[in-house]
Amino acid sequence: DGRRSPTADRCKLAISAHVKTKQWQQALGLFEIMRKGDVVPDLVCCNVVISACEKGNRWQQALGMLETMRSDELLPDVISYSAAISACEKGKRWQYALGLLEAMKSSKLWPNVISYGAVMSACEKAEQWQQALCLFQDMQDDPLMPDVITYSAGISGCGKGGRWQQALSLLEMMKTHNLLPNVISYSAAISACESDEQWQQALRILQVMPDVRDVIVYNAAISVCEKGE
């Protein structure tokens, strides 16, 4: 069976090695050589290649890999979709990322925290804050426990939508779920206070923060205070 031949295993190891050394072009090249020969890539191999596309900021190739898998009658799994979604997030293609999330559900595959986090981040960066907040709610309805990344994206989305109260609520919710907010979480919450000149709230967040402050956090707080004068 060509799918489980020693040659296939060696190719898989070689592709993985290229991915680890950030040589995504070589990984894709070796994959094409496999397909043109008598070695048929398996699911694990395809997922490694999609991961290579994501690390190389090649979202088009990541989507192309999903199509290649389908044409080879190899069904993508959660790992396949999540890696492709992350590639679209890095490529600032929130529509494609959202489309892949819906395709997962249509294929009876349940997105994980990584999948949701990447789509939310893509939407938030594209100023699609309403979509990001809807995804956050969908995630809880599934139900999935949001992580620090998804909470931070939700807080940032609230800020961009002028919902500072909701942003602070999410920050508090993180603590009740034993999740430690990071610099991104706190700076997003402080920036959310800027939308309604809530400088006292921003200073309150700054005071209760653990020792993780950086230039971004202080700049966000200063900006809020300037607008509150």
Residue, then its C-alpha position, 0 to 999 in steps of 0.5 A: d500500500g503506497r499510503r503507508s510505505p517506508t518512502a511515504d514515512r521518510c517523505k513525511l519526516a523530511i517535510s516535518a524537518h523543513v517545517k521545523t526549520k521554517q523552510w516552507q517552500q521546500a516542504l511544499g516542493l517535496f509534497e508536490i514531488m510525492r503527489k507526482g510520484d507513486v507516494v500518496p500523502d496521508l492526512v498527517c502529511c497534508n496537515v504538516v504542509i498546511s502548517a508550513c503554509e501558515k508559518g510561511n504566511r501563504w494563505q492561498q497555498a493553505l486553501g489550495m491544500l484543502e482543495t487538494m485533499r478533497s480531490d485526493e478523497l482525503l477528508p480534512d480534519v479539525i487540525s487541517y481546518s485550524a491550520a488553514i484558518s490560522a493562515c487566513e488570519k495571518g493573511k488578514r483574510w477574515q472572510y475566508a477564515l470565517g468561511l472555513l469555520e462554517a465549512m467545519k461545522s457543515s462537515k460535522l467537525w466541531p471547531n476547537v478553541i484554536s479555531y475560534g481564536a484565530v477567526m476572532s483575531a482575524c475579525e478583530k484586526a479587520e475592525q469586524w468587532q460585531q462578528a468577533l463578539c458573535l463568535f465569542q458567544d457562539m464559542q460559549d454556546d458550543p460549549l467551549m471554554p475561551d482561553v486568554i487569546t479568545y478573551s483578549a480578542g473579545i475585549s479588543g472587539c468590545g473596545k472597538g465597538g464602544r462597549w467598554q462595560q462589556a470589555l471590563s466584564l470580560l476581563e473580570m470573567m477571565k479571572t473567575h475562570n482562573l485565566l490570568p490576563n496578559v499584557i494584551s488583555y489589559s491593554a485592550a481593556i484600557s483602550a476600551c475605556e478610551s471610547d467613552e473617556q473612562w479615564q478613572q476606569a483605565l487608571r483602576i485597571l492599571q492599579v490592579m494589574p500585576d507586574v506585566r506593564d509595558v510601553i503599550v499599556y502605559n501609552a493606552a492609559i495616557s491616551v485615555c487620560e488625555k481624552g478625559e481632560 
